[in-house]
Amino acid sequence: KIVYTVHSIAQKDAGKMARVLNEFFFKVWGVVPVALSKLVRETVVEAYRLPPEKVPFIYNGVNLEKCVSKVSYEVEGEIKILHVGSFYQPKNHIGLVKAFRLVCEKQAACKLYLIGEGVERENIERYVFEHGLKDKVVFLGAQKDVFVYLKEMDIFTLPSNYEGIPLSLAEAMGTGLPIVATAVGGVPDMVTHEESALLTAVDEKEIAEALLRLVESKELRERLGKNALSRAEAFSAKIMAEKYLEIYGG
């Protein structure tokens, strides 16, 4: 069997000509389209006019054994906020630093850590410098092992413009970090607002308000972080592998 993984909204995952070819492969050659979330599956069904039972969905998985779960949500000194993602437009770094600037206006004892590289990094560095945030934002570059950073952080944020099933979010969940994320793509399939994360629109003011809630409440950080940790098992690499084996062996 041949499997084709659809990572995001079908209409964005492939151009018009590619969708014509994909439809041929799915309907004539029997290629199996696997969606990374329920929402993505709905768009695949619509874009390629396929019956839902012909489009399985399998969450992306991570090796949860690498995650070091938090044991305490107490904070001494600055609150450390982490974002992991390449510096390109869908990840919305500019919205994040603008939101962080609003956070710092009310809570100075915060620092933002950014892991990743990409074409937008220079623009973000310029914004940080021009708005007096150079001592508050740390650019860590690309890192092979994000887990050593995750375990040291207090809050994880994912302010993306759109997403599929982001592995960085699953890794934060597996660490038990409290999360602020935009409710885009497959993110609402992974975490639930007010239960295992704070979900917002793609709006810097909303993101800032959610971050402030976590900065100011140890109880909220702990409740959301522990619930995210419990939910993380659904996104393990082991479960992902088992489901793909079912497709290939079925």
ABEGO torsion letter per residue (X at the ends): XBBBBBABBAAAABBAAAAAAAAAAAAAAGBBBBBABAAAAAAAAAAAGBBAAABBBBBBBBBAAABBBBABABBBEBBBBBBBEBBBAAAGAAAAAAAAAAAAAABABBBBBBBEBEAAAAAAAAAAAAAGAAAABBBAEBBABAAAAAAABABBBBABABBBBBAAAAAAAAAGBBBBBBBBEAAAAABBBGAABBBBBBBAAAAAAAAAAAAABAAAAAAAAAAAAAAAAAABAAAAAAAAAAAAAX
